[in-house]
Amino acid sequence: MTVQPGSAIGRELGLLEAAGLISLAGTDPELEYLFRHVLIQDAAYESLLKQERRSLHLQVAEALLALYPDHRDDLVPVLAHHFERAEDRPRAIEFLSRAAQQAGSRFARHEAFDLARRTVALLSDVAEVDPAGRRVRAEMRLVQVEAGFEFTPASDLKVLLEAAIEDASAIPDTELLARAHLFVALGLSLGGAQYHTSPELADALQRTTELAEASGRAELVALALASTAESRYAAGEFGNAIELMERAVPALVETGQLYQASMVAGKLGTAYGHVGRFDESVAWTDRAYELGEESGDPDARLDANLARAIVEGIRGNSTLAIDYATRAASEAERVDNKACAMVAHSVIGEARLSLGDPAEAAIAFEASADLAAFCQFMPVKLEQTALLLQAARAQAGVGHVEFERYERAIELARQFGDRLAEAQLHMQRARDRLTAGQRDGVGDDLTRAARILEGLGATAHLRQVHHLEASLAASAG
């Protein structure tokens, strides 16, 4: 602020400073004072009547717009705050929505989620919303979904998506609908749905592709291709998934979507790992990390580390798997990415178990199971983790394996159409039986696992089956 020496405001500031309520924070380019404690600030604020607060917030916002017209974009979050407190609904909606977009672009996901939520609340607190308001409301709900995938329960995301689709359909807006169906497909996939057994997921993928092409937006077409590729990966169709992802990564890079390109490159690396082509696998996970670094998004970097951890686990390099997964888990906890933290702890647990450290494995599986239950993601993965936790506890001498639970888990994998998980569960049961000295049924489990894995072309996992078959033969001798 500009204060003339000896002016009334100058004298009043001096009195406040002498009383220890405020302190001088700076003089260049203008005088700046701060309250000495946030409690003093709160007390001063609360002493004002509501009408006075609204008026002051409005004056501050309008003064900022008038004084700094060239810094309007930099002031968006501050203007959003003041217009919201001033209860100037139109301008609060304008600046809150812009602030939400800005927060999302700098990967401040919790902030973006909250700003978008507040925008939606202002637009929902009226009897009718015009088409422009519906568009903003749909956009903000999609911002909430995109930001909240990492820390919001799936049921809450589903409600947001249904509301966004309703608004986008009423306008109608092809681009918004494409993005919404893209998130629907992602949510269903994270919930364990497979495109060949879930009509809802198959429809979401088809709608995404059709709407993306109708929009004429190259970035949406690239995202639709990536979504289709990932659905094939989840179904264990690794050859088809590799082909589609190798097309999707450059398309995403070309359209400037480096975060998404990084995620797909990491998934491509793990696909190559499943089929035993580890040179390509490592090359693509390295590429994923490079793209993540270039994007600046910490989630992309941690996901690349997680992909590499999965690859090393498949390859049997348990120590390296723990190293990469620990990095991913640490970063995931720092940015509150519960989904990645869940997977990272599971990878750590499996690697610890293979190294003969069941006590540490149990700790990791417990963390993974808790996170999976919160996220409401991957029911089959949750069952696998619960069984691995039982195995770890049994090996540590503090429990036993409920072998009858395997049948329920295997049936669940069949219901979802998760062939890789079904094979892994047969392998896991065979391993637990061998550890417990129960040879009956081991051969059948391994035969069934091998049959599934051969159909998937998952040669890396087939090697694990052959290793267990050798252990079975040795125990018979």
C-alpha positions as CSV (number, residue, x, y, z in Angstrom):
1,M,0.0,0.0,0.0
2,T,1.0,3.6,-0.4
3,V,0.9,5.6,2.9
4,Q,1.7,9.3,3.2
5,P,3.9,10.1,6.3
6,G,1.8,11.5,9.1
7,S,-1.5,10.4,7.5
8,A,-4.3,9.0,9.6
9,I,-3.7,5.5,8.2
10,G,0.0,5.8,8.8
11,R,-0.6,6.8,12.5
12,E,-3.1,3.9,13.0
13,L,-0.6,1.4,11.5
14,G,2.1,2.8,13.8
15,L,-0.2,2.3,16.8
16,L,-1.0,-1.3,15.8
17,E,2.7,-2.0,15.3
18,A,3.6,-0.5,18.6
19,A,1.0,-2.7,20.3
20,G,2.6,-5.8,18.8
21,L,-0.4,-6.7,16.7
22,I,1.2,-6.3,13.2
23,S,4.8,-6.2,11.9
24,L,6.3,-4.6,8.8
25,A,6.9,-7.2,6.2
26,G,8.4,-5.1,3.4
27,T,8.7,-1.7,1.9
28,D,9.5,-2.4,-1.8
29,P,7.7,-1.9,-4.0
30,E,5.0,-0.9,-1.4
31,L,4.5,-1.1,2.3
32,E,3.4,-4.5,3.5
33,Y,2.3,-5.4,7.0
34,L,1.4,-8.8,8.4
35,F,-0.5,-9.8,11.6
36,R,2.0,-11.2,14.1
37,H,-0.1,-14.3,14.7
38,V,-3.0,-15.9,12.7
39,L,-5.1,-15.8,15.9
40,I,-4.9,-12.0,15.9
41,Q,-5.9,-12.0,12.3
42,D,-8.9,-14.3,13.0
43,A,-10.0,-12.2,16.0
44,A,-9.9,-9.0,13.9
45,Y,-11.8,-10.7,11.1
46,E,-14.4,-12.1,13.4
47,S,-15.0,-8.7,15.0
48,L,-16.4,-7.4,11.7
49,L,-20.1,-7.7,10.9
50,K,-20.9,-10.0,8.0
51,Q,-22.0,-7.2,5.8
52,E,-18.7,-5.3,6.5
53,R,-16.7,-8.4,5.6
54,R,-18.5,-8.9,2.3
55,S,-18.0,-5.2,1.5
56,L,-14.3,-5.3,2.3
57,H,-13.7,-8.5,0.4
58,L,-15.4,-6.9,-2.6
59,Q,-13.4,-3.7,-2.3
60,V,-10.1,-5.7,-2.1
61,A,-11.0,-7.8,-5.2
62,E,-12.0,-4.8,-7.3
63,A,-8.9,-2.8,-6.1
64,L,-6.6,-5.7,-7.2
65,L,-8.3,-5.9,-10.6
66,A,-7.9,-2.1,-11.1
67,L,-4.3,-1.9,-9.7
68,Y,-2.9,-4.9,-11.4
69,P,-4.6,-5.5,-14.8
70,D,-1.5,-7.1,-16.3
71,H,-1.3,-9.7,-13.4
72,R,-4.9,-10.9,-13.6
73,D,-3.9,-14.6,-14.2
74,D,-1.4,-14.5,-11.3
75,L,-4.1,-13.2,-9.0
76,V,-6.8,-15.7,-9.9
77,P,-6.6,-17.7,-6.5
78,V,-6.7,-14.4,-4.5
79,L,-9.5,-13.0,-6.5
80,A,-11.4,-16.3,-6.2
81,H,-11.1,-16.1,-2.4
82,H,-12.3,-12.5,-2.2
83,F,-15.2,-12.8,-4.6
84,E,-16.3,-15.9,-2.8
85,R,-16.2,-14.2,0.6
86,A,-17.9,-11.2,-0.9
87,E,-20.7,-13.5,-2.1
88,D,-20.4,-12.2,-5.6
89,R,-21.6,-15.4,-7.2
90,P,-20.9,-14.8,-10.9
91,R,-17.3,-13.6,-10.3
92,A,-16.7,-16.2,-7.6
93,I,-17.7,-18.9,-10.0
94,E,-15.5,-17.4,-12.7
95,F,-12.3,-17.1,-10.6
96,L,-12.9,-20.3,-8.5
97,S,-13.2,-22.4,-11.7
98,R,-10.1,-20.8,-13.2
99,A,-8.2,-21.3,-9.9
100,A,-9.2,-25.0,-10.0
101,Q,-7.8,-25.4,-13.5
102,Q,-4.6,-23.7,-12.5
103,A,-4.2,-25.9,-9.5
104,G,-4.7,-29.0,-11.6
105,S,-2.1,-27.9,-14.1
106,R,0.5,-27.6,-11.4
107,F,-0.5,-31.0,-10.0
108,A,-1.9,-29.5,-6.7
109,R,-4.6,-32.2,-6.8
110,H,-6.1,-31.6,-3.3
111,E,-6.3,-27.9,-4.0
112,A,-7.9,-28.4,-7.4
113,F,-10.4,-30.8,-6.0
114,D,-11.5,-28.4,-3.3
115,L,-11.7,-25.3,-5.6
116,A,-13.8,-27.3,-8.1
117,R,-16.0,-28.5,-5.3
118,R,-16.6,-25.0,-4.1
119,T,-17.4,-23.9,-7.7
120,V,-20.0,-26.7,-8.1
121,A,-21.6,-25.8,-4.7
122,L,-22.2,-22.2,-6.0
123,L,-23.7,-23.5,-9.2
124,S,-25.8,-26.1,-7.4
125,D,-27.2,-23.6,-4.9
126,V,-29.6,-22.1,-7.4
127,A,-33.0,-23.2,-8.8
128,E,-31.9,-23.4,-12.4
129,V,-28.6,-23.3,-14.2
130,D,-28.2,-22.0,-17.7
131,P,-26.2,-23.9,-20.4
132,A,-23.0,-21.9,-19.7
133,G,-23.4,-22.8,-16.0
134,R,-24.0,-26.4,-16.8
135,R,-20.8,-26.5,-18.8
136,V,-18.7,-25.0,-16.0
137,R,-20.3,-27.4,-13.5
138,A,-19.6,-30.4,-15.7
139,E,-16.0,-29.2,-16.2
140,M,-15.5,-28.7,-12.5
141,R,-16.9,-32.2,-11.7
142,L,-14.4,-33.7,-14.1
143,V,-11.7,-31.7,-12.4
144,Q,-12.8,-33.3,-9.1
145,V,-12.7,-36.7,-10.7
146,E,-9.3,-36.3,-12.3
147,A,-7.8,-34.9,-9.2
148,G,-9.6,-37.2,-6.8
149,F,-8.8,-40.6,-8.4
150,E,-5.8,-40.9,-6.1
151,F,-7.5,-40.2,-2.7
152,T,-11.3,-40.4,-3.2
153,P,-13.4,-43.5,-2.8
154,A,-14.7,-44.9,-6.1
155,S,-18.3,-44.6,-5.0
156,D,-17.9,-40.8,-4.6
157,L,-16.2,-40.5,-8.0
158,K,-19.1,-42.4,-9.6
159,V,-21.6,-39.9,-8.3
160,L,-19.5,-37.0,-9.6
161,L,-19.2,-38.7,-13.1
162,E,-23.0,-39.4,-13.3
163,A,-23.7,-35.7,-12.5
164,A,-21.1,-34.5,-15.1
165,I,-22.5,-36.7,-17.8
166,E,-26.1,-35.4,-17.0
167,D,-24.9,-31.8,-17.4
168,A,-22.7,-32.5,-20.5
169,S,-25.6,-34.4,-22.2
170,A,-28.1,-31.5,-21.5
171,I,-25.9,-28.9,-23.2
172,P,-24.8,-31.1,-25.2
173,D,-21.0,-31.0,-25.3
174,T,-19.2,-33.8,-27.2
175,E,-15.8,-33.0,-25.8
176,L,-17.0,-33.1,-22.2
177,L,-18.9,-36.3,-22.8
178,A,-15.8,-37.9,-24.2
179,R,-13.7,-37.0,-21.2
180,A,-16.4,-38.1,-18.8
181,H,-16.8,-41.6,-20.5
182,L,-13.0,-41.8,-20.4
183,F,-13.1,-41.4,-16.7
184,V,-16.0,-43.9,-16.4
185,A,-13.8,-46.5,-18.2
186,L,-10.9,-45.7,-15.9
187,G,-13.0,-46.0,-12.8
188,L,-14.5,-49.4,-13.9
189,S,-11.1,-50.7,-14.8
190,L,-9.7,-49.7,-11.4
191,G,-12.7,-51.5,-9.9
192,G,-11.5,-54.7,-11.6
193,A,-13.9,-54.7,-14.6
194,Q,-12.8,-56.4,-17.8
195,Y,-14.0,-55.2,-21.2
196,H,-14.9,-58.7,-22.3
197,T,-17.0,-59.5,-19.2
198,S,-18.4,-56.0,-18.3
199,P,-20.9,-54.6,-20.8
200,E,-20.7,-51.3,-18.9
201,L,-16.9,-51.0,-19.5
202,A,-17.2,-52.1,-23.1
203,D,-19.9,-49.4,-23.7
204,A,-17.8,-46.8,-21.9
205,L,-14.7,-47.6,-24.1
206,Q,-16.8,-47.5,-27.3
207,R,-18.5,-44.3,-26.3
208,T,-15.2,-42.7,-25.5
209,T,-13.7,-43.6,-28.9
210,E,-16.8,-42.5,-30.8
211,L,-17.1,-39.2,-29.0
212,A,-13.4,-38.5,-29.2
213,E,-13.5,-39.0,-33.0
214,A,-16.6,-36.9,-33.3
215,S,-14.9,-34.0,-31.3
216,G,-12.1,-33.8,-33.8
217,R,-9.6,-33.3,-30.9
218,A,-6.4,-35.3,-31.5
219,E,-5.6,-35.4,-27.8
220,L,-8.9,-37.0,-27.0
221,V,-8.4,-39.6,-29.8
222,A,-5.0,-40.4,-28.3
223,L,-6.5,-40.8,-24.8
224,A,-9.2,-43.1,-26.2
225,L,-6.6,-45.3,-27.9
226,A,-4.6,-45.4,-24.6
227,S,-7.8,-46.4,-22.7
228,T,-8.5,-49.2,-25.1
229,A,-4.9,-50.4,-24.9
230,E,-5.0,-50.5,-21.1
231,S,-8.3,-52.5,-21.2
232,R,-6.5,-55.1,-23.3
233,Y,-3.6,-55.1,-20.9
234,A,-5.9,-55.7,-18.0
235,A,-7.5,-58.6,-19.8
236,G,-4.1,-60.2,-20.2
237,E,-4.1,-59.7,-24.0
238,F,-0.5,-58.6,-23.9
239,G,0.3,-58.8,-27.6
240,N,-2.7,-56.6,-28.6
241,A,-2.0,-54.3,-25.7
242,I,1.6,-53.8,-26.7
243,E,0.7,-53.0,-30.3
244,L,-1.9,-50.4,-29.2
245,M,0.3,-48.8,-26.5
246,E,3.2,-48.5,-28.9
247,R,0.8,-46.4,-31.0
248,A,-0.6,-44.5,-28.1
249,V,2.6,-43.3,-26.5
250,P,3.8,-41.2,-29.5
251,A,0.3,-39.9,-30.1
252,L,0.1,-38.7,-26.5
253,V,3.5,-37.1,-26.7
254,E,2.6,-35.4,-30.0
255,T,-0.5,-33.8,-28.4
256,G,1.5,-32.6,-25.4
257,Q,0.0,-35.1,-22.9
258,L,3.3,-36.1,-21.3
259,Y,1.8,-37.3,-18.0
260,Q,-0.5,-39.7,-19.8
261,A,2.3,-40.8,-22.2
262,S,4.4,-41.6,-19.1
263,M,1.7,-43.7,-17.6
264,V,1.1,-45.7,-20.8
265,A,4.8,-46.2,-21.3
266,G,5.1,-47.6,-17.8
267,K,2.2,-50.0,-18.5
268,L,3.9,-50.9,-21.8
269,G,7.0,-51.8,-19.9
270,T,5.1,-54.1,-17.6
271,A,3.3,-55.7,-20.6
272,Y,6.7,-56.6,-22.1
273,G,7.7,-57.9,-18.7
274,H,4.8,-60.3,-18.6
275,V,5.8,-61.8,-21.9
276,G,9.4,-62.1,-20.8
277,R,10.9,-59.5,-23.1
278,F,12.9,-57.7,-20.4
279,D,15.2,-55.5,-22.6
280,E,12.1,-53.8,-24.1
281,S,10.5,-53.8,-20.7
282,V,13.4,-51.9,-19.0
283,A,13.7,-49.5,-22.0
284,W,10.0,-48.6,-21.8
285,T,10.0,-48.1,-18.0
286,D,13.1,-45.8,-18.4
287,R,11.1,-43.9,-21.1
288,A,8.2,-43.6,-18.7
289,Y,10.4,-42.0,-16.1
290,E,11.9,-39.6,-18.7
291,L,8.4,-38.6,-19.8
292,G,7.4,-38.2,-16.1
293,E,10.4,-35.9,-15.5
294,E,9.5,-33.9,-18.5
295,S,5.9,-33.6,-17.5
296,G,6.9,-32.3,-14.0
297,D,4.2,-34.4,-12.4
298,P,5.4,-36.4,-9.3
299,D,2.7,-39.0,-9.9
300,A,4.1,-39.8,-13.3
301,R,7.6,-40.4,-11.8
302,L,6.3,-42.5,-9.0
303,D,4.2,-44.6,-11.4
304,A,7.3,-45.2,-13.6
305,N,9.2,-46.4,-10.5
306,L,6.3,-48.6,-9.7
307,A,6.2,-50.1,-13.2
308,R,9.9,-50.9,-12.9
309,A,9.3,-52.5,-9.5
310,I,6.7,-54.8,-11.1
311,V,9.0,-55.7,-13.9
312,E,11.8,-56.6,-11.5
313,G,9.4,-58.6,-9.4
314,I,8.3,-60.6,-12.5
315,R,12.0,-61.1,-13.5
316,G,12.8,-62.4,-10.0
317,N,15.1,-59.5,-8.9
318,S,13.4,-59.1,-5.5
319,T,16.0,-56.7,-4.1
320,L,15.6,-54.3,-7.0
321,A,11.8,-54.7,-6.9
322,I,11.9,-53.6,-3.2
323,D,14.2,-50.6,-4.1
324,Y,11.9,-49.3,-6.8
325,A,8.7,-50.0,-5.0
326,T,10.0,-48.3,-1.8
327,R,10.7,-45.2,-3.8
328,A,7.3,-45.3,-5.3
329,A,5.6,-45.9,-2.0
330,S,7.5,-43.0,-0.3
331,E,6.5,-40.6,-3.1
332,A,2.9,-41.9,-3.2
333,E,2.5,-41.2,0.5
334,R,4.0,-37.8,0.1
335,V,1.5,-36.8,-2.6
336,D,-1.4,-38.8,-1.1
337,N,-1.7,-41.2,-4.1
338,K,-3.4,-44.1,-2.3
339,A,-3.9,-46.3,-5.4
340,C,-0.2,-46.3,-6.2
341,A,0.8,-46.7,-2.6
342,M,-1.5,-49.8,-2.4
343,V,0.3,-51.5,-5.4
344,A,3.7,-50.5,-4.2
345,H,3.2,-52.1,-0.8
346,S,1.9,-55.2,-2.4
347,V,5.0,-55.5,-4.6
348,I,7.2,-54.9,-1.6
349,G,5.4,-57.7,0.3
350,E,5.7,-60.2,-2.5
351,A,9.4,-59.4,-2.9
352,R,10.0,-59.7,0.9
353,L,8.2,-63.1,0.9
354,S,10.4,-64.4,-1.9
355,L,13.5,-63.3,0.0
356,G,12.3,-65.3,3.1
357,D,11.3,-62.3,5.2
358,P,7.7,-63.1,6.1
359,A,7.4,-60.7,9.0
360,E,8.3,-57.6,6.9
361,A,6.1,-59.0,4.0
362,A,3.1,-59.1,6.4
363,I,3.6,-55.5,7.3
364,A,3.6,-54.5,3.6
365,F,0.6,-56.6,2.8
366,E,-1.4,-55.1,5.7
367,A,-0.7,-51.6,4.4
368,S,-1.7,-52.6,0.9
369,A,-5.0,-54.2,2.0
370,D,-6.0,-51.2,4.1
371,L,-5.4,-48.9,1.1
372,A,-7.3,-51.2,-1.3
373,A,-10.3,-51.2,1.1
374,F,-10.3,-47.4,1.3
375,C,-10.0,-46.9,-2.5
376,Q,-12.6,-49.6,-3.3
377,F,-10.3,-50.7,-6.1
378,M,-9.6,-54.1,-7.6
379,P,-11.6,-56.7,-5.5
380,V,-9.6,-59.5,-7.0
381,K,-6.3,-57.8,-6.0
382,L,-7.7,-57.3,-2.5
383,E,-8.4,-61.0,-2.2
384,Q,-4.9,-61.9,-3.6
385,T,-3.3,-59.5,-1.0
386,A,-5.4,-61.0,1.8
387,L,-4.2,-64.5,0.9
388,L,-0.6,-63.3,0.6
389,L,-0.9,-61.8,4.0
390,Q,-2.1,-65.1,5.4
391,A,0.9,-66.8,3.8
392,A,3.3,-64.3,5.3
393,R,1.8,-64.6,8.8
394,A,1.8,-68.4,8.5
395,Q,5.5,-68.4,7.5
396,A,6.2,-66.0,10.4
397,G,4.5,-68.5,12.8
398,V,1.6,-66.2,13.8
399,G,-1.3,-67.8,11.8
400,H,-2.3,-70.3,9.1
401,V,-3.5,-70.3,5.5
402,E,-7.2,-70.8,4.9
403,F,-7.0,-72.9,1.8
404,E,-10.7,-72.9,1.3
405,R,-10.6,-69.1,0.8
406,Y,-8.7,-69.7,-2.4
407,E,-11.7,-71.2,-4.1
408,R,-13.7,-68.0,-3.4
409,A,-10.8,-65.9,-4.7
410,I,-10.4,-68.0,-7.9
411,E,-14.1,-67.8,-8.6
412,L,-14.0,-64.0,-8.1
413,A,-11.2,-63.8,-10.7
414,R,-13.3,-65.9,-13.1
415,Q,-16.3,-63.6,-12.6
416,F,-14.3,-60.6,-13.4
417,G,-12.6,-62.3,-16.3
418,D,-9.1,-61.7,-14.8
419,R,-7.2,-64.6,-16.3
420,L,-3.8,-63.5,-15.1
421,A,-5.1,-63.2,-11.5
422,E,-6.7,-66.6,-11.8
423,A,-3.4,-68.1,-12.9
424,Q,-1.5,-66.3,-10.1
425,L,-4.0,-67.6,-7.5
426,H,-3.4,-71.2,-8.6
427,M,0.4,-70.6,-8.4
428,Q,0.0,-68.9,-5.0
429,R,-2.0,-71.8,-3.6
430,A,0.5,-74.3,-5.0
431,R,3.3,-72.4,-3.3
432,D,1.4,-72.2,0.0
433,R,0.7,-76.0,-0.1
434,L,4.4,-76.8,-0.8
435,T,5.4,-74.5,2.1
436,A,2.9,-76.2,4.4
437,G,4.1,-79.7,3.3
438,Q,0.8,-80.5,1.6
439,R,1.6,-81.9,-1.8
440,D,-2.0,-82.9,-2.7
441,G,-3.5,-80.6,-5.3
442,V,-0.2,-78.8,-6.1
443,G,0.1,-80.5,-9.5
444,D,-3.4,-79.6,-10.5
445,D,-2.9,-76.0,-9.5
446,L,0.3,-75.8,-11.5
447,T,-1.3,-77.4,-14.6
448,R,-4.3,-75.0,-14.5
449,A,-1.9,-72.0,-14.1
450,A,0.3,-73.2,-17.0
451,R,-2.7,-73.6,-19.3
452,I,-3.9,-70.1,-18.6
453,L,-0.5,-68.5,-18.9
454,E,0.2,-70.3,-22.2
455,G,-3.0,-68.8,-23.6
456,L,-1.9,-65.3,-22.5
457,G,1.6,-65.7,-23.8
458,A,2.8,-64.8,-20.3
459,T,6.1,-66.6,-20.6
460,A,7.8,-64.9,-17.6
461,H,5.1,-66.3,-15.3
462,L,5.4,-69.7,-16.9
463,R,9.0,-69.9,-15.8
464,Q,7.7,-69.4,-12.2
465,V,5.3,-72.4,-12.8
466,H,8.2,-74.5,-14.0
467,H,10.2,-73.6,-10.9
468,L,7.4,-74.7,-8.7
469,E,7.1,-77.9,-10.7
470,A,10.7,-78.5,-10.0
471,S,10.2,-77.9,-6.3
472,L,7.3,-80.4,-6.3
473,A,9.4,-83.0,-8.0
474,A,12.2,-82.4,-5.5
475,S,9.8,-82.9,-2.5
476,A,8.6,-86.2,-4.0
477,G,12.2,-87.4,-4.3
